C-alpha cells in the first residue's frame, strides 16, 4: 500500500500537538517561550514527515498508479496534482529554476538534519544584548534553552528570505504545513477507499453496522499542552 495511512495518523497527531502547545495564553514570558518551543518542534517534525511521505509516494506509487488513478475521485486527483506542483514544481521555459518546497528545505536545514553554515549565520544575527531565554530549573525536564528556538526561527526566516521580527516566517511555515496536510489527507483518504474496496469488499459492507460511539471528548480548542510540568 503506497500512500501510507500512518502518514495521515502522524500528521494529525503532530498538528494537534502543535495547536495545543502554541495556544498557550499565559502572561508569564517563560511559559509562552515553553509553548513556542513545543510548537516549533512539532512544526519541524511535521515538515519532515510530510516531505518524507512525499518521497515515499514518489518511489512507490508509480508502480500502482495505472490501477488507482482511473478510480480516484476528482478531489483526490486534484490533491495529488497540487502535491506534485508543490514538491516537484516544473521549470517553465525561459524561466529560472523554481525554488525547492519550503517544507523540503525546513526538513533538510532544521528538521531531520542541521545545516551548520545556516545555523551559524542565524546565530550571528542575534544581537549581543539579546535576551536569549535560557531557563535553568532544578529538574532537567523543566530546563529550557530557548535561544536554540530563536535560532531555529531565524533559520526559517533565512530559508523564506523574510524577517523573523514579527514571526511572519513562523506563520508562513504553519500555513504551508496546514495546506499540505490537507492535500495529503484528501489523497490518502481517496486512495484508501479504493484499496479497501478492492481487497476487503466483504468487510467494507459490514462497516456501516460496526459504528463505535465515543463518550464525550474534550474540544481541541480547550486543550493546552505546556512545556513546564510538575514532576512527581
ABEGO torsion letter per residue (X at the ends): XABBAAAAAAAAAAAAAAAAAAABABABAAAAAAAAAAAAAAAAAAAAAAAAAAAAAAAAAAAAAAAAAAABBAAAAAAAAAAAAAABBBBBBGBBBBBBBAAAAAAAAABABBBAAAAAAAAAABBAABBAGBBBBABAAABBBAAAAAAAAAAAAAAAGBBAAAGAAAAAAAAAAAAAAAAAAAAAAAAAAAAAAAABAAAAAAAAABBBBBBBBBBAAABBBBABBBBX
